[in-house]
Amino acid sequence: MRSSDLLLETIKCEGGALHHLAYHQKRVDRSRKELFGLTDTLDLASLPKPPDHRLYRCRVLYAKKIESVEYIPYIPKEIKTLKVVPAEIDYHCKFADRSQLDKLLRENPDADDIIIEKAGLVTDTTIANIAFFDGKQWITPKKPLLEGTMRAYLLDQNFLREEDIPSSLLDRFEKVALMNAMLGFKVLNDIKILKS
């Protein structure tokens, strides 16, 4: 199996438990059906247990079957600057091959992470879905680069609302937050957003 064909699922593991497993299961099932036409289930609940109760990033590589499972101690990346970068990339399935995302980061060393803009609209950063607070509600892009599991959970909780967000209107928002399986929902204080 070529690494470029593998999919990746990153699951938060803390206290010996895998978090939001139903959301990860749904995405794995959807990806395998779309890419391989498979309707069976890779049962994520049966993954090997973590070594202890600390905070881990459970990294599952899979395609038609699970190829590997690793538990990696989690160290969050500090984000102080984001940069809006136009890019026409497709990452609607969570592929293990992140070379397009990594290339965008290398090309923009003046920022800790980038906000990927497609057709004038905000999508995601390279590591997380994004949300903006307009004074009343947290809003997340209607067309994300990847439909993340934490994003799906917060939409189900009616905590987030989906909207098209033109990058030209980012100044109107009061706060910015990133969300993914590991971060949860993290409001970025003192964040600086750069334009390309």
Summary of the structure (lengths in Angstrom):
residues: 196
radius of gyration: 16.8
end to end distance: 37.5
largest distance: 48.1
contacts: 562
relative contact order: 0.17
helix: 23%
strand: 36%
